[in-house]
């Protein structure tokens, strides 16, 4: 099976570059996906187990072959164990990001990381008060203690409504410590430990809560302190943000610790002068994936694209350096960069890639390393082959940077205008749409059509990650996009001067959505599960997304997935996640690949919650 360009993406810039890649014989993720067909049916159903060396084992979904693994594990056990391992890995990734940020914050507080400084003193003071400490260093120690805590509670979980916290306690899923929950998840999935599928799934919810209300929230809060809490700003999105006559540097990955420094170094007059000496008009930094979202919302740095566009950016022939840190970075970038002059530069001590130049980043010498990276990119400009440069013209303005604080400011300092709009029905409810790209899905098709359908029906959308970037490219992050909304939402957006889709940041910033949901629930005197709200991940693919989905549902938000998780091999596990969980945590998953049907499910849920609240 080889899909044509139009089947692969709805994005015009991506289509243009996919045509170029095909004609040039350049391989992309879409080509590798097609070569994987048919994908392993056992793996798709979650029925493979290789957790010990008696296996690998697999269960026959039709009951004609093996119905148990060698140890006696059934389909229910194997599927639940595999899902728990996915959650643990995703929680580890996001929480390790939070740990790195917390360690940098401590080094800064001790005067050992001079490149960093406090940008939001008010938020710093608020966090100190919330955690009951009287100094920056004490705050750093308190936050770092959340990772190794043995008995809980994780402090930020107490931002949730009291009813939700009591529910977590009653179910035994109130997270104790971030690392403890991840380690215990791996322990439970070792051969011969936890073999009750319900018990395994509950641990998955607990580990995910340690991510959402722990590691991810720590990352978001401290990044705001060090780099500034986002406020609305305008920028541009898509591959057309690359400049034909400038040094183009792409920052790609998830941690802003390095990208903040690269942005600062690239604006240094000495660096700009060096670029001009190499024949360039200047230096252009563009973002990719969630690192892109971080610098986009704080500095207005344009974003070149979302996950599936990282190879296409290199294929423009106009990128001097692809600078990466961690997560969602394709190892294929090394070979592709070798076809052009592009320097593929890895920076994290945790992540090396074939074909990359490793310029290791350490917080103590952050600016020095950033300057070296920028200088390497600048000196590479002369190696660009202008005959191979092809930059699509597609780019779109966008309004970004809606932190919870910015939303409150737009509302005049109080949630009351939003609550009134919800009560009167001008805003039907809130839809949180997030998640990755996945080559199983036509790029951005699920994202854009789901969001358009929601705003058309007066659902205010909050967005993060690759969905936010898809919306940016499609023009949905502009106040003018209110014209695509229903009359009620259109009126609210016009009065506030905001888009109908609010950019809240990167994947870790889904924690902002949790904080906002908790604040609205507390204002109404209800639980999060009572709110007219729903979530969706139309094109998700990563283990981080599994952890996100789990903590969003465990927090009480009905969530629709656009790609099928590997759980269908167990009807018991699938039933627990899609219906049984409603009785346990007040929310559940639904799986619906069609974005229009997915939107209908979300709207139906929102309407049912409005009815229950008497709205």
C-alpha positions as CSV (number, residue, x, y, z in Angstrom):
1,X,0.0,0.0,0.0
2,X,1.4,3.4,-1.0
3,X,-0.8,6.4,-0.3
4,X,-0.7,9.5,-2.5
5,X,0.3,12.9,-1.2
6,X,-3.3,14.0,-0.7
7,X,-4.1,11.0,1.4
8,X,-1.1,11.6,3.6
9,X,-1.9,15.2,4.7
10,X,-4.4,18.0,4.5
11,X,-1.7,20.6,5.1
12,X,-0.7,22.4,1.8
13,X,3.0,22.8,2.9
14,X,3.3,19.2,3.8
15,X,1.8,18.1,0.5
16,X,4.2,20.3,-1.4
17,X,7.2,18.9,0.4
18,X,5.9,15.3,0.2
19,X,5.8,15.7,-3.6
20,X,9.3,17.1,-3.6
21,X,10.6,14.2,-1.4
22,X,9.0,11.6,-3.6
23,X,10.5,13.1,-6.7
24,X,13.9,13.4,-5.1
25,X,13.8,9.8,-3.7
26,X,13.9,11.0,0.0
27,X,12.3,8.8,2.6
28,X,9.8,10.1,5.1
29,X,7.8,8.6,8.0
30,X,4.8,8.1,5.6
31,X,7.0,5.9,3.4
32,X,8.2,3.8,6.3
33,X,4.6,3.5,7.6
34,X,3.4,2.2,4.2
35,X,6.3,-0.4,4.2
36,X,5.1,-1.6,7.6
37,X,1.8,-2.8,6.2
38,X,0.2,-5.0,7.3
39,X,1.1,-4.1,10.9
40,X,1.2,-6.9,13.5
41,X,-2.4,-7.8,14.4
42,X,-1.4,-9.2,17.8
43,X,0.5,-6.0,18.7
44,X,-2.5,-3.8,17.6
45,X,-4.7,-5.8,20.0
46,X,-2.2,-5.7,22.9
47,X,-2.0,-9.5,22.9
48,X,1.8,-9.9,22.8
49,X,3.9,-10.4,25.9
50,X,7.7,-10.4,26.0
51,X,8.1,-9.5,29.7
52,X,10.2,-12.6,30.4
53,X,12.4,-14.9,28.4
54,X,10.0,-17.9,28.4
55,X,8.2,-15.9,25.7
56,X,7.5,-14.0,23.6
57,X,3.9,-15.2,24.0
58,X,0.8,-14.2,22.1
59,X,-2.9,-14.9,22.6
60,X,-5.2,-16.0,19.7
61,X,-8.0,-13.5,19.6
62,X,-10.3,-16.0,17.9
63,X,-9.8,-18.7,20.6
64,X,-8.5,-21.3,18.2
65,X,-4.9,-21.2,19.4
66,X,-3.3,-20.3,22.7
67,X,-5.6,-18.6,25.2
68,X,-2.9,-18.2,27.9
69,X,0.8,-17.3,28.0
70,X,3.4,-19.8,29.3
71,X,3.0,-18.4,32.8
72,X,-0.8,-18.7,32.5
73,X,-1.5,-15.0,31.8
74,X,-4.8,-14.4,30.0
75,X,-5.6,-11.9,27.4
76,X,-7.0,-9.6,30.1
77,X,-3.8,-9.7,32.1
78,X,-1.5,-9.2,29.1
79,X,-3.4,-6.3,27.7
80,X,-3.7,-4.6,31.1
81,X,0.0,-5.1,31.8
82,X,1.0,-3.7,28.4
83,X,-1.2,-0.7,28.9
84,X,0.2,0.0,32.4
85,X,3.7,-0.2,30.9
86,X,2.8,2.4,28.3
87,X,1.4,4.7,31.0
88,X,4.5,4.3,33.1
89,X,6.8,5.1,30.2
90,X,4.7,8.2,29.2
91,X,4.6,9.4,32.8
92,X,8.4,8.8,33.1
93,X,9.0,11.0,30.0
94,X,6.9,13.9,31.1
95,X,8.0,13.7,34.7
96,X,11.7,13.5,33.9
97,X,11.2,16.7,31.9
98,X,9.8,18.2,35.1
99,X,12.7,16.9,37.1
100,X,15.2,18.5,34.7
101,X,13.4,21.8,35.0
102,X,13.3,21.5,38.8
103,X,17.0,20.8,39.0
104,X,17.8,23.7,36.7
105,X,15.6,25.9,39.0
106,X,17.6,24.7,42.0
107,X,20.9,25.4,40.3
108,X,19.7,28.9,39.3
109,X,18.6,29.5,42.9
110,X,22.0,28.5,44.2
111,X,23.7,30.8,41.7
112,X,25.2,27.9,39.8
113,X,23.3,28.4,36.5
114,X,23.9,32.1,35.7
115,X,22.2,31.9,32.3
116,X,18.8,31.7,34.0
117,X,16.8,34.1,36.0
118,X,13.4,34.5,37.6
119,X,11.1,36.1,35.0
120,X,7.8,35.8,36.9
121,X,8.4,36.9,40.5
122,X,4.7,36.9,41.4
123,X,4.3,33.3,40.3
124,X,7.4,32.4,42.3
125,X,5.9,33.9,45.4
126,X,2.6,32.2,44.8
127,X,4.3,28.8,44.6
128,X,6.3,29.5,47.7
129,X,3.1,30.3,49.6
130,X,1.3,27.3,48.2
131,X,4.0,24.9,49.3
132,X,4.7,26.6,52.6
133,X,8.3,27.6,52.1
134,X,10.1,30.9,52.6
135,X,12.9,30.8,50.0
136,X,13.7,30.0,46.4
137,X,16.0,27.2,47.4
138,X,13.4,25.7,49.8
139,X,10.9,25.8,47.0
140,X,13.4,23.9,44.8
141,X,13.9,21.3,47.5
142,X,10.2,20.9,48.1
143,X,9.4,20.4,44.4
144,X,12.3,17.9,43.9
145,X,11.0,16.0,47.0
146,X,7.8,15.3,45.1
147,X,9.7,12.8,42.9
148,X,11.1,10.7,45.7
149,X,8.1,11.1,48.1
150,X,7.1,7.7,49.5
151,X,3.8,8.4,51.2
152,X,2.3,11.4,49.5
153,X,0.3,13.4,48.9
154,X,1.8,15.1,45.8
155,X,1.1,18.7,46.7
156,X,-0.4,19.9,43.4
157,X,-3.0,17.2,43.5
158,X,-4.7,19.4,46.2
159,X,-5.5,21.9,43.6
160,X,-8.2,19.5,42.5
161,X,-11.7,19.8,43.9
162,X,-12.1,18.2,47.4
163,X,-14.6,15.8,46.0
164,X,-12.1,14.6,43.4
165,X,-9.3,14.2,46.0
166,X,-11.7,12.2,48.3
167,X,-12.6,9.9,45.3
168,X,-8.9,9.3,44.6
169,X,-8.3,8.4,48.2
170,X,-11.3,6.1,48.3
171,X,-10.1,4.2,45.2
172,X,-6.5,4.0,46.4
173,X,-5.2,6.0,43.4
174,X,-4.1,9.2,45.2
175,X,-0.5,9.3,44.0
176,X,2.2,9.0,46.7
177,X,5.3,10.1,44.9
178,X,6.1,10.5,41.2
179,X,9.0,8.1,41.0
180,X,7.3,5.6,43.3
181,X,4.3,5.2,41.1
182,X,6.3,4.7,38.0
183,X,8.6,2.2,39.6
184,X,5.7,0.3,41.2
185,X,4.0,0.2,37.8
186,X,7.1,-1.5,36.3
187,X,7.3,-3.8,39.3
188,X,3.7,-4.9,39.1
189,X,4.1,-5.8,35.4
190,X,7.1,-8.1,36.1
191,X,6.3,-11.8,35.7
192,X,4.5,-13.1,38.7
193,X,3.4,-9.9,40.4
194,X,0.1,-8.2,39.7
195,X,-2.3,-10.4,37.7
196,X,-5.6,-8.7,38.2
197,X,-6.6,-6.5,35.3
198,X,-8.7,-4.1,37.3
199,X,-5.9,-3.7,39.9
200,X,-3.4,-3.1,37.1
201,X,-5.6,-0.4,35.4
202,X,-6.1,1.4,38.8
203,X,-2.3,1.6,39.2
204,X,-2.2,3.0,35.7
205,X,-4.5,5.8,36.8
206,X,-2.5,6.5,39.9
207,X,0.8,6.6,37.9
208,X,-0.8,8.9,35.3
209,X,-2.1,11.3,38.1
210,X,1.5,11.5,39.4
211,X,2.4,12.7,35.9
212,X,-0.5,15.2,35.3
213,X,-0.7,16.7,38.7
214,X,2.9,16.1,39.5
215,X,5.7,16.0,37.0
216,X,4.0,17.8,34.2
217,X,2.6,20.5,36.4
218,X,6.0,21.0,38.0
219,X,7.5,21.5,34.6
220,X,4.8,24.1,33.6
221,X,4.9,26.0,36.8
222,X,8.7,26.3,37.0
223,X,9.1,27.1,33.3
224,X,6.7,30.0,33.8
225,X,8.8,31.2,36.8
226,X,12.1,31.0,34.9
227,X,11.0,32.0,31.4
228,X,7.9,34.0,32.0
229,X,4.2,33.1,32.1
230,X,2.8,33.2,28.6
231,X,0.6,36.1,27.6
232,X,-1.2,36.5,24.2
233,X,1.1,37.3,21.3
234,X,1.0,36.9,17.6
235,X,3.3,34.8,15.4
236,X,3.2,32.6,12.3
237,X,3.1,28.8,11.7
238,X,4.0,26.3,8.9
239,X,7.1,25.6,6.8
240,X,6.8,29.0,5.1
241,X,8.3,30.6,8.2
242,X,11.8,29.5,7.1
243,X,13.7,32.3,5.5
244,X,15.5,32.0,2.1
245,X,18.2,34.5,2.9
246,X,18.7,33.9,6.6
247,X,20.4,31.3,8.7
248,X,17.6,29.0,9.7
249,X,17.8,27.2,13.1
250,X,15.1,24.8,14.1
251,X,14.7,23.9,17.8
252,X,12.9,20.6,18.2
253,X,11.9,18.5,21.1
254,X,10.3,19.3,24.4
255,X,12.5,21.0,27.0
256,X,12.8,24.8,26.8
257,X,15.9,24.8,28.9
258,X,18.1,24.8,25.8
259,X,15.7,26.5,23.3
260,X,15.4,29.6,25.5
261,X,19.1,30.0,25.4
262,X,19.3,29.4,21.6
263,X,16.7,32.1,21.0
264,X,18.6,34.5,23.2
265,X,22.0,33.7,21.5
266,X,20.5,34.0,18.0
267,X,19.5,37.6,18.8
268,X,23.0,38.6,20.0
269,X,24.3,41.4,17.8
270,X,27.7,39.6,17.5
271,X,26.0,36.5,16.2
272,X,23.9,38.5,13.8
273,X,27.0,40.3,12.5
274,X,28.7,36.9,12.1
275,X,25.8,35.7,10.0
276,X,26.0,38.8,7.8
277,X,29.7,38.1,7.3
278,X,28.7,34.7,5.9
279,X,26.3,36.3,3.4
280,X,23.1,35.9,5.4
281,X,20.6,38.6,6.1
282,X,20.2,37.5,9.7
283,X,19.3,34.6,11.9
284,X,15.9,33.0,12.0
285,X,14.9,30.6,14.8
286,X,11.8,28.4,14.2
287,X,10.3,25.8,16.5
288,X,9.1,22.3,15.9
289,X,6.9,20.1,18.2
290,X,6.6,21.1,21.9
291,X,9.9,23.0,22.1
292,X,8.4,25.0,19.3
293,X,5.3,25.7,21.4
294,X,7.4,26.8,24.4
295,X,9.3,29.5,22.5
296,X,6.2,30.3,20.4
297,X,4.0,31.3,23.3
298,X,6.7,33.2,25.3
299,X,8.6,34.9,22.5
300,X,6.5,34.7,19.4
301,X,9.1,32.5,17.7
302,X,7.4,31.1,14.6
303,X,6.7,27.4,14.5
304,X,7.7,25.4,11.4
305,X,5.3,22.6,12.0
306,X,4.2,19.7,14.1
307,X,5.5,16.1,14.6
308,X,5.2,14.8,11.0
309,X,6.8,17.9,9.5
310,X,10.2,17.5,11.1
311,X,11.7,15.6,8.1
312,X,9.9,17.9,5.6
313,X,11.6,20.9,7.2
314,X,15.1,19.4,6.5
315,X,14.0,18.5,3.0
316,X,13.5,22.2,2.2
317,X,17.3,22.4,2.0
318,X,17.1,25.7,3.9
319,X,17.8,24.5,7.5
320,X,21.4,25.2,8.7
321,X,20.8,23.4,12.0
322,X,18.2,21.0,13.4
323,X,18.8,21.3,17.2
324,X,17.1,18.7,19.3
325,X,16.7,17.8,22.9
326,X,14.3,15.0,23.9
327,X,11.1,13.2,22.9
328,X,9.4,12.8,19.5
329,X,12.6,13.2,17.6
330,X,12.9,10.8,14.7
331,X,16.2,8.9,14.4
332,X,15.7,9.1,10.7
333,X,16.7,12.8,10.8
334,X,20.4,11.9,10.8
335,X,20.3,10.1,7.5
336,X,18.1,12.7,5.9
337,X,20.2,15.6,7.1
338,X,23.2,13.9,5.5
339,X,21.5,14.4,2.1
340,X,21.7,18.1,2.7
341,X,24.0,20.6,4.4
342,X,21.9,20.6,7.5
343,X,23.7,20.0,10.8
344,X,21.7,17.6,13.0
345,X,22.8,18.6,16.5
346,X,21.8,16.6,19.6
347,X,22.2,18.2,23.0
348,X,20.8,16.0,25.8
349,X,22.9,13.6,27.8
350,X,19.9,11.3,27.6
351,X,19.5,11.3,23.8
352,X,22.0,10.5,21.1
353,X,21.1,9.8,17.5
354,X,22.8,8.2,14.5
355,X,24.3,10.9,12.2
356,X,24.1,13.7,14.8
357,X,26.8,16.0,16.0
358,X,26.5,15.9,19.8
359,X,27.0,19.2,21.6
360,X,26.1,18.3,25.1
361,X,24.1,20.9,27.1
362,X,24.6,21.5,30.8
363,X,22.7,24.1,32.8
364,X,25.8,25.6,34.3
365,X,27.1,26.6,30.9
366,X,23.8,27.0,29.1
367,X,24.5,30.2,27.2
368,X,28.0,29.2,26.2
369,X,26.7,26.0,24.6
370,X,23.8,27.9,22.9
371,X,26.3,30.4,21.4
372,X,28.4,27.5,20.1
373,X,25.4,25.9,18.5
374,X,24.3,29.1,16.9
375,X,27.8,29.8,15.7
376,X,28.0,26.3,14.1
377,X,24.7,27.0,12.3
378,X,25.9,30.4,11.1
379,X,29.1,29.0,9.7
380,X,27.2,26.3,7.9
381,X,25.2,28.9,5.9
382,X,27.9,29.0,3.2
383,X,27.4,25.3,2.6
384,X,23.8,25.7,1.6
385,X,23.1,24.7,-2.0
386,X,20.7,27.3,-3.2
387,X,19.6,25.1,-6.2
388,X,18.2,22.6,-3.7
389,X,16.3,25.1,-1.6
390,X,12.5,24.8,-1.7
391,X,10.5,26.6,0.9
392,X,6.7,26.3,0.6
393,X,5.0,29.7,0.8
394,X,2.3,28.4,3.2
395,X,2.3,30.2,6.6
396,X,-0.5,31.5,8.7
397,X,-0.7,34.2,11.5
398,X,-1.7,32.9,14.9
399,X,-2.5,34.3,18.3
400,X,-0.9,32.2,21.1
401,X,0.1,32.2,24.7
402,X,-3.2,31.7,26.7
403,X,-1.9,30.6,30.1
404,X,-4.5,30.3,32.8
405,X,-3.3,33.7,34.1
406,X,-3.8,35.2,30.6
407,X,-7.3,33.7,30.3
408,X,-8.2,35.3,33.6
409,X,-6.8,38.6,32.5
410,X,-8.8,38.5,29.3
411,X,-11.9,37.8,31.4
412,X,-11.1,40.9,33.5
413,X,-9.5,39.0,36.4
414,X,-12.4,36.7,37.2
415,X,-14.0,33.5,35.9
416,X,-17.4,35.1,36.2
417,X,-17.8,36.2,32.6
418,X,-17.0,32.7,31.4
419,X,-19.3,31.1,33.9
420,X,-22.1,33.4,32.9
421,X,-21.5,32.7,29.2
422,X,-21.7,28.9,30.0
423,X,-24.8,29.4,32.2
424,X,-26.6,31.4,29.4
425,X,-25.5,28.9,26.8
426,X,-23.4,31.3,24.7
427,X,-20.6,29.0,25.5
428,X,-22.0,25.5,25.3
429,X,-19.0,23.9,27.0
430,X,-15.3,23.5,26.8
431,X,-13.4,21.0,24.6
432,X,-9.8,20.2,25.3
433,X,-8.2,18.9,22.1
434,X,-4.6,17.8,22.2
435,X,-2.2,15.2,21.0
436,X,0.2,14.1,18.3
437,X,0.3,13.4,14.6
438,X,0.1,9.8,13.5
439,X,0.7,8.6,9.9
440,X,-2.2,6.2,10.4
441,X,-4.3,9.3,10.1
442,X,-4.2,11.9,7.3
443,X,-2.1,14.6,8.9
444,X,-4.1,17.3,10.7
445,X,-7.4,15.9,9.3
446,X,-8.7,14.7,12.6
447,X,-7.4,17.8,14.5
448,X,-8.9,20.4,12.2
449,X,-12.2,18.9,11.5
450,X,-12.9,18.0,15.1
451,X,-12.1,21.5,16.3
452,X,-14.1,23.2,13.5
453,X,-17.1,21.1,14.4
454,X,-16.8,21.9,18.1
455,X,-16.5,25.7,17.7
456,X,-19.4,25.6,15.1
457,X,-21.5,24.2,18.0
458,X,-20.4,26.9,20.4
459,X,-17.8,24.8,22.3
460,X,-14.8,26.9,23.3
461,X,-11.7,24.8,22.5
462,X,-8.4,24.8,24.5
463,X,-5.5,23.2,22.7
464,X,-1.9,22.1,23.3
465,X,0.8,20.2,21.5
466,X,0.6,19.2,17.8
467,X,-3.1,19.9,17.8
468,X,-2.4,23.6,18.7
469,X,0.1,23.7,15.8
470,X,-2.4,22.2,13.4
471,X,-4.9,24.8,14.5
472,X,-2.3,27.5,14.0
473,X,-1.6,26.4,10.5
474,X,-5.3,26.3,9.7
475,X,-6.0,29.9,10.9
476,X,-8.1,28.8,13.9
477,X,-5.9,30.6,16.4
478,X,-6.9,34.1,15.2
479,X,-9.7,36.3,16.6
480,X,-11.1,36.4,13.0
481,X,-11.7,32.6,13.3
482,X,-14.7,33.5,15.4
483,X,-16.6,33.8,12.2
484,X,-16.4,30.0,11.9
485,X,-18.0,29.6,15.4
486,X,-21.6,29.4,16.4
487,X,-23.4,32.7,17.2
488,X,-23.0,32.4,20.9
489,X,-19.2,31.6,20.9
490,X,-18.7,34.2,18.1
491,X,-20.2,36.9,20.3
492,X,-18.0,36.0,23.3
493,X,-14.9,35.9,21.2
494,X,-15.7,39.2,19.6
495,X,-16.3,40.9,22.9
496,X,-13.0,39.6,24.4
497,X,-10.9,39.8,21.2
498,X,-9.9,36.2,21.4
499,X,-9.9,33.2,19.1
500,X,-12.4,30.4,19.5
501,X,-9.5,28.1,20.0
502,X,-7.0,29.0,22.7
503,X,-3.4,27.9,22.5
504,X,-2.3,26.8,26.0
505,X,1.1,25.6,25.1
506,X,3.0,22.3,24.9
507,X,2.1,18.7,26.0
508,X,3.2,19.2,29.6
509,X,0.9,22.3,29.6
510,X,-2.1,20.1,29.6
511,X,-1.5,20.6,33.3
512,X,-2.9,24.2,32.7
513,X,-6.1,22.6,31.5
514,X,-6.3,20.6,34.8
515,X,-5.8,23.8,36.8
516,X,-8.4,25.7,34.8
517,X,-10.9,22.8,35.1
518,X,-10.3,22.6,38.8
519,X,-10.8,26.4,39.2
520,X,-14.1,26.3,37.2
521,X,-15.3,23.3,39.2
522,X,-14.5,25.0,42.5
523,X,-16.2,28.2,41.4
524,X,-19.3,26.2,40.7
525,X,-19.0,24.0,43.8
526,X,-18.9,20.8,41.8
527,X,-16.4,18.1,40.8
528,X,-14.5,18.2,37.5
529,X,-16.7,15.3,36.3
530,X,-19.8,17.5,36.6
531,X,-18.5,20.1,34.2
532,X,-19.8,20.5,30.6
533,X,-16.4,19.6,29.2
534,X,-14.8,16.9,27.2
535,X,-11.4,16.0,25.9
536,X,-10.0,14.5,22.6
537,X,-6.8,13.3,21.1
538,X,-7.6,12.8,17.4
539,X,-4.2,11.7,16.1
540,X,-2.3,10.5,19.2
541,X,0.6,8.1,18.9
542,X,3.0,8.3,21.9
543,X,3.2,6.6,25.3
544,X,3.0,10.1,26.8
545,X,-0.4,10.5,25.2
546,X,-1.5,7.3,27.0
547,X,-0.5,8.7,30.3
548,X,-2.2,12.0,29.5
549,X,-5.4,10.3,28.5
550,X,-5.4,8.3,31.7
551,X,-4.9,11.3,34.0
552,X,-7.5,13.4,32.2
553,X,-10.1,10.6,32.6
554,X,-9.0,9.9,36.2
555,X,-9.5,13.7,36.8
556,X,-13.1,13.3,35.6
557,X,-13.0,14.4,31.9
558,X,-14.7,12.3,29.2
559,X,-12.1,11.7,26.5
560,X,-12.4,10.6,22.9
561,X,-9.4,9.0,21.2
562,X,-9.0,9.1,17.4
563,X,-6.6,6.2,17.0
564,X,-7.3,2.9,18.7
565,X,-5.1,1.9,21.7
566,X,-3.8,-1.6,21.9
567,X,-6.5,-2.9,24.2
568,X,-9.1,-4.6,21.9
569,X,-7.6,-8.0,22.6
570,X,-9.3,-7.9,26.0
571,X,-13.0,-7.2,26.0
572,X,-12.9,-6.8,29.7
573,X,-10.1,-4.1,29.6
574,X,-11.8,-2.3,26.7
575,X,-15.1,-2.4,28.6
576,X,-13.5,-1.1,31.8
577,X,-12.0,1.9,30.0
578,X,-15.0,2.8,27.8
579,X,-17.8,2.2,30.3
580,X,-16.8,0.8,33.6
581,X,-14.5,3.7,34.4
582,X,-17.6,6.0,34.3
583,X,-18.9,4.3,37.5
584,X,-15.5,4.4,39.1
585,X,-14.0,7.9,38.3
586,X,-17.0,9.6,36.7
587,X,-15.5,9.6,33.2
588,X,-14.4,7.2,30.5
589,X,-12.8,6.9,27.1
590,X,-14.5,6.6,23.8
591,X,-12.7,5.6,20.5
592,X,-13.9,7.3,17.3
593,X,-11.6,7.8,14.3
594,X,-14.2,10.0,12.5
595,X,-13.7,13.5,13.8
596,X,-17.2,14.6,13.0
597,X,-18.6,11.6,15.0
598,X,-16.1,12.3,17.7
599,X,-17.3,15.9,18.0
600,X,-20.9,14.6,18.2
601,X,-19.9,12.4,21.1
602,X,-18.2,15.3,22.9
603,X,-21.2,17.6,22.3
604,X,-23.6,15.0,23.5
605,X,-21.6,14.6,26.7
606,X,-21.4,18.4,27.2
607,X,-25.2,18.6,26.8
608,X,-25.9,15.8,29.2
609,X,-23.7,17.6,31.8
610,X,-25.5,20.9,31.2
611,X,-28.7,19.1,31.8
612,X,-27.5,17.6,35.1
613,X,-26.4,21.0,36.2
614,X,-29.7,22.5,35.3
615,X,-28.3,24.7,32.6
